[in-house]
Amino acid sequence: MGRKWRCVEQRGLNSLKASCATAFAVVLSLSAVASPVVASDAVSAEVPKAKERPQGLKPSPRTSDPIAALAARALTPLMRTDGETSVAYSVMRTMVADAIEKRTGVSAVKLEGAWSKTTRRHQVALMTALTQLGVKYRHGSESPGNAIDCSGLLWYAWRAAGIKMPRYSKSQLDKRNQIEQEEAKAGDIVGRRVHVRMYLGTDLLTLEAPYGGEKVRLRVMGLNLLPTMFWADPTKLEEWRVWDWEALAEQKAREEAADFSE
C-alpha cells in the first residue's frame, strides 16, 4: 500500500512540474509579443567593446561641437571641386568663420580672407581638422571622432588633403618643411619639440589637441611663444621627397652603369 501511494504521489508531482513549465513558457511568449520594442532596443544598445571591434574600424569624424558640424558640411562641396571654389563651399566657409569669431573673437572677415588666399589642399586640411573640435586628447591615437593627439590631428587632416604626412611631430616639423612665419598660411603647422598645432591664418589663432586628456580646441597663441616656435608647410613634403627619389634613381643608375662597364 505504501509503495502504491508513493507512485501516485510521484506521478502527481511530475504532472505539477509539467504544468508549471507550460505556464511559464506561455508567460514568456506573451511578454515577448507584448513588448517587441523593448527587446529590440535592448539588442541595439549592446555596443561591442573597443577590443572586440574589427581592426581598422573608424567611427564617424563628427562630434557634438557645432563648428565641427559646420566644417563637415563645408567639406562636402569642397571635396567635389578640383581647384575651383563652389558657391556652396563659399557659403559654408563663411558660416564656419562666423562661428569661430563668436567663440574666439577673431574677425570672421580676416579668417575667410586668409582661407581664400591659401591652396585648396590647405583648405581641405583645415576643414578636416576643424571636424575634430571637441574630440578628446589621447596620446598616440589618431581615431577621428573618438580620440586623437596633436600630431595625429595634423596627420589625419593632411592625409585627407592628399599629402603623405608623417605621423610624428618631429617629422612634421622637419627642417625641409619649415618656412618663415611671414610665409605661413591657414592650414600650416606651428609647433616646437613634440607639440604641434594647425595655424588658422590670422591673429595667431590655432587649432590644437592639448595634453592632459582635454578636447581639441581653438586657441590664440601667446606672443611669448613665438621665439621658440617653428612653422612648416606640409606641401613641401612632396618637393623634397620627389628630389630624394630622383637623387636615389640617379645614384642607382650610376652604380648599374659602373657595374656594366666592369
TIPAKE-257632 format. One record per atom (N, C-alpha, C): residue in three letters; x, y, z. Coordinates in steps of 0.001 Angstrom, whole numbers, padded with zeros to 6 digits, always signed. Layout:
residues N
ALAXYZ;...
This chain:
residues 262
MET+000837-001204+000000;MET+000000+000000+000000;MET+000869+001251+000000;GLY+001930+001246+000804;GLY+002838+002392+000880;GLY+003532+002651-000442;ARG+003982+001541-001109;ARG+004663+001699-002387;ARG+003732+002269-003440;LYS+002469+001829-003459;LYS+001483+002318-004427;LYS+001210+003800-004214;TRP+001143+004203-002959;TRP+000875+005626-002649;TRP+002037+006527-003099;ARG+003267+006007-002926;ARG+004423+006789-003353;ARG+004449+006967-004870;CYS+004005+005914-005610;CYS+003968+006030-007074;CYS+002954+007067-007523;VAL+001782+007029-006839;VAL+000745+008009-007177;VAL+001232+009423-006871;GLU+001908+009568-005719;GLU+002423+010885-005323;GLU+003467+011398-006319;GLN+004341+010495-006792;GLN+005381+010888-007735;GLN+004786+011339-009059;ARG+003731+010591-009547;ARG+003076+010960-010798;ARG+002405+012323-010675;GLY+001853+012602-009524;GLY+001208+013901-009314;GLY+002222+015042-009312;LEU+003377+014800-008698;LEU+004430+015813-008648;LEU+004970+016107-010052;ASN+005163+015054-010846;ASN+005645+015232-012224;ASN+004642+016015-013060;SER+003370+015729-012844;SER+002312+016427-013575;SER+002285+017905-013206;LEU+002517+018199-011916;LEU+002526+019588-011466;LEU+003702+020353-012069;LYS+004867+019729-012132;LYS+006045+020349-012727;LYS+005818+020655-014200;ALA+005212+019709-014912;ALA+004942+019913-016330;ALA+003983+021073-016543;SER+002996+021186-015682;SER+002023+022280-015796;SER+002686+023625-015544;CYS+003564+023695-014558;CYS+004269+024942-014242;CYS+005168+025360-015400;ALA+005870+024407-015989;ALA+006763+024717-017107;ALA+005979+025250-018294;THR+004805+024638-018553;THR+003967+025103-019664;THR+003478+026519-019427;ALA+003043+026775-018185;ALA+002548+028109-017853;ALA+003655+029160-017982;PHE+004856+028834-017556;PHE+005988+029767-017635;PHE+006351+030080-019083;ALA+006279+029050-019963;ALA+006573+029250-021381;ALA+005539+030158-022030;VAL+004276+029978-021626;VAL+003207+030824-022164;VAL+003414+032276-021759;VAL+003816+032506-020479;VAL+004053+033862-019981;VAL+005188+034525-020757;LEU+006271+033772-021000;LEU+007407+034318-021746;LEU+007015+034699-023160;SER+006253+033834-023814;SER+005864+034132-025194;SER+004955+035339-025264;LEU+004039+035472-024283;LEU+003143+036627-024260;LEU+003909+037921-024014;SER+004899+037877-023116;SER+005674+039083-022822;SER+006489+039508-024021;ALA+007006+038534-024794;ALA+007789+038879-025986;ALA+006923+039541-027040;VAL+005665+039046-027172;VAL+004748+039620-028141;VAL+004285+040995-027710;ALA+004087+041162-026414;ALA+003546+042422-025904;ALA+004557+043547-025920;SER+005858+043233-025846;SER+006866+044305-025778;SER+008025+044064-026729;PRO+007771+044006-028048;PRO+008862+043783-029006;PRO+009820+044950-029078;VAL+009335+046191-028835;VAL+010183+047373-028916;VAL+011259+047338-027851;VAL+010879+046937-026657;VAL+011840+046874-025560;VAL+012939+045880-025875;ALA+012543+044726-026412;ALA+013536+043712-026746;ALA+014483+044226-027830;SER+013941+044904-028831;SER+014763+045438-029909;SER+015725+046488-029407;ASP+015270+047389-028545;ASP+016130+048431-028002;ASP+017259+047833-027187;ALA+016958+046780-026453;ALA+017979+046156-025615;ALA+019111+045606-026475;VAL+018764+045048-027629;VAL+019777+044483-028510;VAL+020618+045580-029145;SER+019952+046653-029636;SER+020681+047706-030323;SER+021587+048490-029395;ALA+021313+048447-028101;ALA+022131+049203-027149;ALA+023441+048506-026826;GLU+023584+047247-027266;GLU+024792+046488-026971;GLU+025879+046861-027973;VAL+026792+047742-027574;VAL+027896+048179-028437;VAL+029142+047378-028089;PRO+029795+046783-029058;PRO+031000+045991-028752;PRO+032102+046847-028164;LYS+032848+046276-027272;LYS+033966+046991-026668;LYS+035053+047231-027716;ALA+035953+048164-027396;ALA+036982+048551-028360;ALA+037795+047349-028830;LYS+038131+046454-027918;LYS+038959+045308-028263;LYS+038223+044332-029172;GLU+036860+044381-029166;GLU+036078+043446-029949;GLU+035766+043975-031347;ARG+036044+045270-031580;ARG+035738+045853-032880;ARG+036749+045378-033920;PRO+036321+045241-035181;PRO+037267+044844-036237;PRO+038405+045845-036354;GLN+039597+045374-036639;GLN+040742+046264-036789;GLN+040531+047188-037982;GLY+040921+048448-037811;GLY+040767+049417-038884;GLY+039441+050148-038866;LEU+038512+049744-037974;LEU+037222+050417-037904;LEU+037399+051811-037343;LYS+036909+052806-038054;LYS+036990+054183-037610;LYS+035576+054738-037430;PRO+035294+055366-036301;PRO+033981+055964-036115;PRO+033820+057200-036979;SER+032608+057722-037044;SER+032351+058920-037838;SER+033153+060092-037300;PRO+033794+060883-038222;PRO+034608+062005-037748;PRO+033770+063218-037366;ARG+032662+063006-036713;ARG+031809+064100-036283;ARG+031717+064119-034764;THR+031565+065294-034220;THR+031400+065445-032790;THR+030175+066306-032542;SER+029900+066564-031281;SER+028750+067391-030929;SER+029071+068877-031034;ASP+030321+069228-031352;ASP+030692+070632-031465;ASP+030032+071245-032703;PRO+029331+072368-032563;PRO+028639+072966-033723;PRO+029574+073429-034833;ILE+030780+073912-034489;ILE+031724+074320-035527;ILE+032209+073101-036298;ALA+032410+071984-035597;ALA+032825+070745-036262;ALA+031763+070297-037260;ALA+030502+070444-036890;ALA+029417+070062-037790;ALA+029392+070954-039031;LEU+029615+072246-038854;LEU+029653+073164-039994;LEU+030828+072844-040917;ALA+031985+072538-040319;ALA+033169+072201-041115;ALA+032936+070927-041924;ALA+032252+069962-041327;ALA+031947+068720-042038;ALA+031035+068992-043232;ARG+030097+069904-043054;ARG+029201+070276-044163;ARG+029958+071039-045246;ALA+030933+071847-044843;ALA+031725+072598-045825;ALA+032611+071673-046651;LEU+033049+070577-046049;LEU+033939+069647-046750;LEU+033269+068992-047955;THR+031964+068767-047874;THR+031266+068054-048953;THR+031403+068768-050294;PRO+031014+070042-050420;PRO+031202+070711-051710;PRO+032667+070976-052038;LEU+033509+071146-051009;LEU+034935+071393-051255;LEU+035599+070187-051892;MET+035261+068993-051437;MET+035870+067780-051966;MET+035367+067441-053366;ARG+034234+068026-053745;ARG+033682+067746-055074;ARG+034314+068601-056167;THR+035034+069636-055788;THR+035645+070533-056765;THR+037145+070287-056828;ASP+037724+070657-057944;ASP+039159+070468-058136;ASP+039793+071810-058486;GLY+040162+072552-057452;GLY+040812+073826-057683;GLY+039867+075000-057782;GLU+038575+074758-057987;GLU+037602+075830-058082;GLU+036786+075914-056796;THR+036446+077129-056416;THR+035653+077329-055208;THR+034179+077429-055587;SER+033385+076478-055136;SER+031962+076490-055460;SER+031215+077474-054567;VAL+030028+077880-055023;VAL+029193+078797-054240;VAL+028793+078148-052920;ALA+028463+076852-052988;ALA+028039+076144-051774;ALA+029144+076136-050725;TYR+030388+075903-051181;TYR+031502+075899-050228;TYR+031745+077294-049665;SER+031652+078316-050505;SER+031860+079687-050041;SER+030869+080049-048942;VAL+029622+079632-049126;VAL+028586+079913-048116;VAL+028919+079220-046806;MET+029290+077932-046883;MET+029604+077178-045670;MET+030872+077698-045012;ARG+031861+078103-045818;ARG+033106+078636-045261;ARG+032832+079907-044458;THR+031933+080744-044955;THR+031548+081959-044240;THR+030891+081615-042907;MET+030046+080594-042912;MET+029370+080177-041675;MET+030372+079654-040646;VAL+031370+078913-041117;VAL+032404+078413-040208;VAL+033181+079571-039600;ALA+033559+080540-040440;ALA+034317+081704-039954;ALA+033497+082508-038947;ASP+032213+082693-039216;ASP+031351+083437-038288;ASP+031255+082731-036938;ALA+031128+081413-036970;ALA+031020+080645-035727;ALA+032317+080731-034919;ILE+033456+080720-035613;ILE+034743+080830-034923;ILE+034902+082218-034307;GLU+034439+083241-035011;GLU+034511+084601-034457;GLU+033709+084710-033162;LYS+032529+084116-033133;LYS+031691+084171-031933;LYS+032368+083478-030751;ARG+033139+082451-031042;ARG+033782+081700-029957;ARG+035093+082321-029511;THR+035861+082849-030456;THR+037220+083302-030122;THR+037407+084816-030169;GLY+036517+085514-030873;GLY+036681+086960-031028;GLY+037546+087346-032211;VAL+038149+086368-032896;VAL+038963+086647-034077;VAL+038036+086966-035245;SER+038334+088025-035980;SER+037474+088510-037053;SER+037181+087447-038109;ALA+035889+087248-038396;ALA+035479+086299-039421;ALA+035934+086764-040797;VAL+035926+088064-041026;VAL+036369+088615-042311;VAL+037843+088297-042545;LYS+038658+088449-041508;LYS+040079+088161-041635;LYS+040316+086661-041827;LEU+039540+085853-041125;LEU+039683+084406-041265;LEU+039357+083964-042682;GLU+038201+084392-043183;GLU+037795+083970-044511;GLU+038743+084521-045574;GLY+039256+085725-045343;GLY+040222+086277-046272;GLY+041484+085438-046344;ALA+041950+084985-045171;ALA+043149+084143-045120;ALA+042896+082789-045772;TRP+041721+082233-045543;TRP+041399+080931-046117;TRP+041292+080990-047630;SER+040704+082067-048144;SER+040502+082174-049593;SER+041823+082351-050338;LYS+042867+082810-049642;LYS+044154+083057-050282;LYS+045054+081832-050295;THR+044691+080820-049531;THR+045549+079642-049461;THR+045136+078613-050508;THR+045853+077512-050601;THR+045581+076498-051614;THR+044372+075650-051239;ARG+043857+074932-052230;ARG+042722+074044-051962;ARG+043121+072966-050955;ARG+044330+072431-051091;ARG+044782+071396-050160;ARG+044835+071929-048732;HIS+045296+073164-048581;HIS+045323+073763-047254;HIS+043909+073875-046678;GLN+042957+074232-047532;GLN+041585+074384-047057;GLN+040956+073042-046708;VAL+041268+072011-047482;VAL+040770+070671-047164;VAL+041318+070215-045810;ALA+042618+070412-045608;ALA+043240+070026-044334;ALA+042635+070818-043184;LEU+042419+072112-043399;LEU+041868+072971-042360;LEU+040471+072533-041956;MET+039581+072355-042932;MET+038205+071963-042624;MET+038149+070568-042012;THR+039016+069677-042488;THR+039065+068324-041913;THR+039480+068377-040456;ALA+040482+069186-040154;ALA+040942+069308-038768;ALA+039849+069911-037879;LEU+039107+070869-038418;LEU+038040+071503-037635;LEU+036913+070524-037284;THR+036753+069460-038083;THR+035725+068467-037754;THR+036045+067723-036467;GLN+037290+067861-035983;GLN+037683+067142-034768;GLN+037576+068000-033500;LEU+037037+069205-033626;LEU+036808+070031-032435;LEU+035941+069259-031439;GLY+036370+069241-030192;GLY+035608+068538-029160;GLY+036018+067102-028935;VAL+036913+066564-029791;VAL+037389+065187-029607;VAL+038444+065158-028500;LYS+038408+064144-027679;LYS+039335+064053-026553;LYS+040762+063762-027007;TYR+041717+064312-026261;TYR+043129+064023-026500;TYR+043482+062663-025904;ARG+044211+061882-026695;ARG+044768+060629-026171;ARG+046110+060408-026849;HIS+047142+060272-026051;HIS+048491+060131-026584;HIS+048599+058913-027496;GLY+049187+059129-028673;GLY+049425+058038-029603;GLY+048221+057609-030409;SER+047135+058371-030334;SER+045908+057965-031024;SER+045628+058844-032231;GLU+045046+058247-033265;GLU+044579+059002-034421;GLU+043247+058411-034873;SER+042312+058345-033954;SER+040989+057784-034211;SER+039983+058917-034338;PRO+039654+059364-035548;PRO+038766+060516-035743;PRO+037417+060342-035053;GLY+036991+061392-034364;GLY+035711+061353-033679;GLY+035730+060621-032355;ASN+036870+060001-032023;ASN+036959+059214-030794;ASN+038047+059742-029875;ALA+039285+059703-030311;ALA+040417+060201-029528;ALA+041565+060475-030480;ILE+042344+061514-030175;ILE+043399+061919-031100;ILE+044449+062724-030342;ASP+045701+062688-030796;ASP+046715+063536-030168;ASP+047126+064627-031156;CYS+048080+065477-030763;CYS+048388+066666-031569;CYS+048896+066317-032956;SER+049872+065420-033045;SER+050399+065060-034361;SER+049416+064181-035125;GLY+048604+063419-034394;GLY+047574+062609-035045;GLY+046534+063482-035731;LEU+046231+064625-035133;LEU+045278+065564-035725;LEU+045810+066105-037051;LEU+047093+066511-037073;LEU+047706+067011-038308;LEU+047846+065901-039337;TRP+048192+064725-038884;TRP+048333+063553-039759;TRP+047009+063256-040455;TYR+045926+063233-039688;TYR+044600+062932-040232;TYR+044160+064006-041225;ALA+044340+065271-040861;ALA+043877+066375-041698;ALA+044604+066434-043032;TRP+045938+066296-042995;TRP+046706+066434-044230;TRP+046656+065188-045096;ARG+046426+064035-044488;ARG+046209+062836-045294;ARG+044919+062982-046091;ALA+043901+063618-045496;ALA+042649+063865-046212;ALA+042874+064784-047403;ALA+043896+065641-047299;ALA+044217+066574-048385;ALA+045147+065961-049424;GLY+045494+064699-049256;GLY+046313+064011-050244;GLY+047805+064078-050016;ILE+048221+064558-048854;ILE+049645+064630-048523;ILE+050004+063458-047609;LYS+051069+062745-047941;LYS+051503+061620-047108;LYS+052256+062145-045887;MET+051480+062672-044989;MET+052029+063289-043780;MET+052626+062230-042852;PRO+053850+062442-042360;PRO+054400+061518-041357;PRO+053606+061616-040064;ARG+053693+060604-039249;ARG+052832+060516-038066;ARG+053345+061317-036870;TYR+054645+061488-036745;TYR+055185+062084-035527;TYR+055530+063559-035697;SER+055366+064315-034626;SER+055533+065770-034674;SER+056938+066174-035118;LYS+057955+065449-034694;LYS+059328+065790-035075;LYS+059504+065723-036579;SER+058912+064722-037218;SER+058995+064590-038665;SER+058130+065637-039365;GLN+057007+065986-038753;GLN+056136+067004-039338;GLN+056807+068369-039351;LEU+057709+068607-038391;LEU+058443+069864-038312;LEU+059838+069740-038917;ASP+060023+068763-039782;ASP+061318+068551-040440;ASP+061822+069868-041037;LYS+063120+070088-040959;LYS+063709+071332-041460;LYS+063375+071582-042926;ARG+063214+070505-043689;ARG+062917+070658-045110;ARG+061493+071156-045359;ASN+060638+071075-044331;ASN+059263+071571-044445;ASN+059118+072990-043889;GLN+060129+073446-043175;GLN+059993+074702-042436;GLN+059968+075931-043338;ILE+059210+076923-042882;ILE+059079+078203-043576;ILE+059182+079318-042539;GLU+059241+080548-043006;GLU+059223+081682-042092;GLU+057787+081975-041660;GLN+057626+082585-040504;GLN+056294+082906-040007;GLN+055505+083748-041007;GLU+056189+084664-041689;GLU+055519+085553-042641;GLU+054963+084787-043843;GLU+055502+083598-044102;GLU+055040+082798-045238;GLU+053873+081878-044860;ALA+053613+081736-043575;ALA+052639+080753-043106;ALA+051230+081069-043598;LYS+050528+080015-044011;LYS+049155+080117-044485;LYS+048234+079298-043591;ALA+046940+079539-043734;ALA+045956+078759-042976;ALA+046113+077281-043315;GLY+046236+076452-042296;GLY+046433+075024-042501;GLY+047857+074566-042258;ASP+048800+075507-042241;ASP+050198+075153-041990;ASP+050396+074743-040527;ILE+051581+074207-040244;ILE+051902+073697-038906;ILE+052723+074724-038141;VAL+052427+074857-036859;VAL+053253+075655-035968;VAL+053456+074842-034696;GLY+054702+074769-034243;GLY+054947+073966-033049;GLY+056399+074008-032616;ARG+056675+073254-031570;ARG+058031+073141-031047;ARG+058160+071805-030330;ARG+059355+071272-030350;ARG+059634+069995-029681;ARG+058642+068924-030127;VAL+057793+068466-029198;VAL+056896+067358-029532;VAL+055433+067784-029612;HIS+055174+069087-029627;HIS+053785+069544-029696;HIS+053568+070411-030933;VAL+052567+070050-031736;VAL+052265+070782-032970;VAL+050807+071227-032967;ARG+050559+072297-033716;ARG+049207+072835-033860;ARG+048988+073182-035327;MET+047727+073481-035680;MET+047417+073967-037015;MET+047116+075461-036936;TYR+047766+076215-037799;TYR+047566+077663-037857;TYR+046332+077965-038700;LEU+045465+078870-038214;LEU+044239+079190-038933;LEU+044368+080422-039829;GLY+045558+081001-039910;GLY+045806+082016-040920;GLY+045863+083454-040468;THR+045438+083757-039242;THR+045451+085146-038788;THR+045422+085223-037265;ASP+045955+086302-036739;ASP+045883+086613-035304;ASP+046399+085499-034395;LEU+047337+084701-034912;LEU+047939+083599-034149;LEU+046905+082602-033617;LEU+045762+082528-034288;LEU+044733+081561-033901;LEU+045138+080174-034386;THR+045063+079198-033502;THR+045458+077833-033848;THR+044393+076833-033412;LEU+044506+075651-033980;LEU+043680+074510-033579;LEU+044629+073479-033017;GLU+044339+072972-031811;GLU+045272+072035-031187;GLU+044552+070962-030395;ALA+045236+069831-030275;ALA+044816+068763-029382;ALA+045729+068852-028166;PRO+045251+069460-027074;PRO+046127+069712-025923;PRO+046362+068472-025078;TYR+047404+068542-024266;TYR+047734+067431-023371;TYR+046696+067303-022253;GLY+046849+066244-021466;GLY+046062+066098-020241;GLY+044652+065608-020440;GLY+044352+064990-021591;GLY+043017+064451-021796;GLY+041972+065487-022146;GLU+042398+066735-022405;GLU+041432+067765-022791;GLU+040988+067542-024240;LYS+040033+068363-024687;LYS+039473+068186-026020;LYS+040140+069113-027036;VAL+040070+068714-028314;VAL+040591+069552-029392;VAL+039893+070900-029325;ARG+040682+071980-029416;ARG+040123+073314-029180;ARG+040789+074360-030065;LEU+040156+075524-030124;LEU+040714+076701-030774;LEU+041413+077530-029713;ARG+042620+078035-030056;ARG+043356+078807-029061;ARG+044293+079794-029739;VAL+044305+081013-029224;VAL+045217+082042-029720;VAL+046554+081879-029001;MET+047641+081727-029763;MET+048962+081577-029155;MET+049410+082878-028506;GLY+050124+082758-027417;GLY+050684+083922-026766;GLY+051926+084416-027504;LEU+052136+085719-027517;LEU+053306+086291-028193;LEU+054608+085780-027596;ASN+054566+085416-026326;ASN+055772+084932-025661;ASN+056258+083603-026236;LEU+055387+082883-026945;LEU+055767+081585-027502;LEU+056468+081699-028856;LEU+056265+082807-029545;LEU+056761+082945-030910;LEU+058261+082691-031077;PRO+059119+083196-030181;PRO+060560+082981-030385;PRO+060976+081514-030400;THR+060165+080653-029812;THR+060536+079243-029736;THR+059791+078376-030745;MET+058930+078980-031554;MET+058079+078221-032467;MET+058707+078043-033843;PHE+058379+076913-034483;PHE+058771+076637-035859;PHE+057504+076536-036702;TRP+057616+076972-037957;TRP+056493+076944-038878;TRP+056829+076020-040027;ALA+055842+075251-040494;ALA+056101+074281-041562;ALA+054916+074189-042511;ASP+055233+074004-043792;ASP+054211+073847-044836;ASP+054237+072390-045302;PRO+053201+071599-045007;PRO+053195+070178-045363;PRO+053300+069906-046858;THR+052900+070859-047716;THR+053002+070604-049158;THR+054449+070537-049629;LYS+055388+071040-048827;LYS+056802+070954-049179;LYS+057309+069520-049095;LEU+056553+068654-048418;LEU+056932+067245-048338;LEU+057106+066655-049731;GLU+056172+066994-050609;GLU+056224+066430-051956;GLU+057460+066894-052717;GLU+057867+068142-052481;GLU+059017+068694-053199;GLU+060293+067926-052882;TRP+060630+067817-051582;TRP+061899+067170-051266;TRP+061830+065650-051344;ARG+060636+065090-051216;ARG+060538+063640-051380;ARG+060770+063259-052830;VAL+060250+064062-053768;VAL+060500+063812-055185;VAL+061975+063988-055484;TRP+062586+065022-054913;TRP+064011+065258-055114;TRP+064816+064090-054581;ASP+064462+063584-053406;ASP+065172+062437-052843;ASP+065044+061218-053750;TRP+063843+061017-054288;TRP+063621+059853-055150;TRP+064456+059968-056419;GLU+064484+061167-057018;GLU+065273+061368-058228;GLU+066764+061179-057956;ALA+067222+061676-056807;ALA+068638+061515-056452;ALA+068980+060041-056282;LEU+068080+059285-055637;LEU+068321+057857-055459;LEU+068317+057127-056797;ALA+067405+057545-057687;ALA+067327+056909-059005;ALA+068601+057166-059806;GLU+069119+058399-059738;GLU+070358+058731-060454;GLU+071536+057948-059892;GLN+071574+057840-058557;GLN+072664+057100-057931;GLN+072615+055628-058336;LYS+071411+055067-058378;LYS+071264+053665-058766;LYS+071682+053466-060215;ALA+071315+054435-061077;ALA+071687+054338-062500;ALA+073201+054386-062664;ARG+073880+055254-061889;ARG+075353+055347-061966;ARG+075988+054033-061507;GLU+075445+053461-060427;GLU+076005+052210-059927;GLU+075835+051081-060932;GLU+074654+051046-061587;GLU+074416+049992-062579;GLU+075322+050184-063792;ALA+075532+051455-064180;ALA+076419+051737-065308;ALA+077854+051325-064982;ALA+078274+051567-063751;ALA+079642+051201-063333;ALA+079804+049685-063337;ASP+078793+048986-062842;ASP+078844+047514-062835;ASP+078899+046967-064254;PHE+078155+047594-065155;PHE+078118+047126-066556;PHE+079456+047345-067236;SER+080117+048486-066960;SER+081400+048803-067602;SER+082496+047872-067130;GLU+082363+047374-065921;GLU+083365+046439-065412;GLU+083180+045069-066047;
